[in-house]
Amino acid sequence: MNIEKISLQVYTARNFKPYDNILKFLSEQGMKKVELFEVEAFPETKELLDKYEMSSPSSHIGFSTLENAKLLIRNLKESNITTAIVPSPVGKPGGKFSSLFDKTEEEWNDFGKSLSSYVNIFQDNGIHLGYHNHSFEFNPLPSGKMPIECILDHNEDLKFEIDLGWTVAGKADPIFWIKKYASKIIACHLKDFTSKDLDLIEHDSQCAIGDGFIDWKEVLSEVTKTNCNIFALEHDNPKDYKEYVTKSLQFLSSLEV
């Protein structure tokens, strides 16, 4: 796999700022892309990306930022971002992160419809709007339907950034979901886990890509059959982001998919 095709979700390195040092390191590894997550930092980050001849074709955006879609789209376009990904649903402020996913089927459908209602304005401005999953969207509802289906099935043009690691953590088969949403997938997150015997929801269970138990050749071979053009590394809380990136790139660069 060509290193230049791989990006890093900058959230991975959020505890190791300044961004200048982070982007400098990534550039030195041969990386050309990152995925952003802090909308308010776009102007500063755009300057740094230019400095290190890197780009950010995609960014995570909070669902609440869609309320001022025109301003958000303007910021995205100024930073040459063509894919905007909502990384989680909304919930009451101050609660546990997992509580965001404590919804009834009706509430999941309402969220999916609301998210889908913004697709056209983004499309009209040359930007894809999509959703990124965690593990919780694969917890079956009483009807047997999955929350991820309630989110994605209301608009054929709503795109999907499938987090392959979180899909596995949700005890779902990533191959099945890649095939099911092949027409929607334009991005993926690469996340690995040390052992199946650990609690995969805990961030300490994560490891460099290739150091865990996921069969990346099989999974990525299926992903490459879709329109996916963003392959973003992500670790939610690495002790050393440089080691994580270096080891992951070494593995992926040796992988033929």
Secondary structure by P-SEA (a helix, b strand, c coil): cccccbbbcccccccccaaaaaaaaaaaacccbbbbccccaaaaaaaaaaaacccccbbbbbcccccaaaaaaaaaaaacccbbbbccccccccccccccccccaaaaaaaaaaaacaaaaaaaaccccbbbbcccccccccccccccccccccccccccccaaaaaaaacccaaaaaaaccccccbbbbbbbcccccccccccccccccccccaaaaaaaaaaaccccbbbbbbcccccaaaaaaaaaaaaaaccc
